[in-house]
C-alpha cells in the first residue's frame, strides 16, 4: 500500500525539525558557511600568492601576494587595477586572459608572465585564474607563484 505524504511546512515532505526538511536545509547552510570559512583560511595561509579581483580591481590579497609584490601590506594592493601590476610586454596576453574570465565563469590554466614589484623590479610568475558567480556577482581568484629563479637557472643552463 502507498504511504500517505508526511506533513511538512509546504504541505508535504518531512516535518520541520532536526530530522525534517527544515533541519536538512539548516545543516546544508551551516556546511556551506563552514566550507567558506575553511576556504578563506586556506587562502590566507597559502604559500602561493592569491589575489581576488572583481571587475579588474583587487578586493583581497593574501600575505604571500604582499611579499611577492614587495608592498607594505594588503591595503597597498586592495583597490588597485590588476593590470597595473603586469609588465608592459605581457599586457596584451594577460588582458586577453582577463577578458575571457570576465565574459563569464571560466578558468585559465597556469601560464608564465611578468609582473612589476613595488620597487619597479620585474618578476616572472606562473599564474592561473578562475572566475565564478558568488552571491550574484562575478569574482575571480588568481593564484601566482614566483618562478623568477627557476627561469634564470634554466637560461643559465642553455
N, C-alpha and C positions, 0 to 999 in steps of 0.2 A: 504494500500500500504506500501511496505517496505521502510524504511528510508535509504537514502544513507549514507555511513560512513562519519563521520566528518573528516576533515583533521587534521593531527597531526604530530608531529615530526618523527614518524615512519611509516607514510603513512596510518594511521587510528587512531581511538580513538579521544579523545578530543584535542582541540587545546592547544598549550602551553600557559601558563599564569596562573594567580591566580586561575582560576576555572578549568584549564585543568590538564592533566596527570602530566606535569612538576610541576605544583603548588601543586598537591596532594603529589607527591614524596617529594618535599621540605618540606611540612608540616610534613610528616611522619618522615623524617630525623631529623627535628627540635624537634619533640616529643620524638624521641629516645634519642637524645642528652640531652634533658631536664630530661628525666626519669633517665638517667645515672647520671646526676648531683644530682638529688634528692636521688638516692640510695647511692651515695658516702657520702652525708650529713648525711643520716640516720646511716650509718656505723660509721662515725666519732662520732656522738652523742650518739650512743648506750651505754646503761649501761652494756651490755654484752660485754665480750672480743671478738674481732673479729680479726682473722688472715687470711691473703690472701697469701697462699703459691702457688708456681708453681714448679713442679719437686722437691718437698721436701724442697725448700728454701723459707723462709718468704720474701715476697715482700712488705707487708704492715701490720701494727699493729695499732689498734686504742688506744686511751687513756686508756680505760678500760683494755685492754690487758697489757699495760705498768704497770698499777697499780697492777693488779692481779699477775703478774710475778715479781714485785719488781725491775724493771730495771729503769734506769735514763730517758729513752725516747725511742721513736720508733726506733731510729738508733741502739740501743743495740739489737734489735730483727731482723731488716731487714738484710738479707743475712745469717742468721743462719739456720741451718737444724732444721726443726720442731721436728724431732725425738730426738734431743739433749735435749729437754725440757721434755721428757717423763720419768717417773720413771722406773727404770730397770725392776721391777716386772710386769709392764704393757706393756713393749716394744713390745713383740710379738703380743699381741692383737691389739695394736694401729697400728703396722706395717701392719698387715693383713687388717685393715680398710683402711689404706692409699693405699695399693696395689689395692684394689677394686676401689678406686676413680681414681687412675692413669690409670686403664685399659680403662677408657672411661667415658663419662658423667654418673654420678650416685649420690646417696646420702647415707649417713649413718645416721641413727636415733640417738637420744640422748643416750649416754652410759656413764657410770661412769668410770673414770680412774684417775690416779695420775700424777701430774706434779711437776717439780722441779722449785722452785723460784730461783732468782739470788743468794740469801743468802744460798742456799742449803736446805732450808726447803721444806717440801712436802705439797702440797695442793691436795684436791680431787675436781675434776671438773666433770661437766656434759657437754658433748660436742657432737655436731652434725656437719656434713660437707656435702658439695655438691660440685661436680666438673662439669664444663661446658666448652664449647668452647667459647672463646672470641677472635675475630679477628684472627681466625685460630689457636689458641693455647689453650691448656687445662689449666685451672686455677681452684683453689679450694677456697672455702670460709668456714672457720671454726668458729663456734660460741661456746664460752665456758662460763660456769658460775661456780664460786667458790662455792662449796657446802660443804666445809670442816666443817663448824659449824653445818649444818644440820646432817651430817653423825655422828659427835661426839655426838650431842644431842640424836640421836636415839640409839647409842651404850650405852650411859649412862642409858637410859630407860630400856635396856634389861639386 
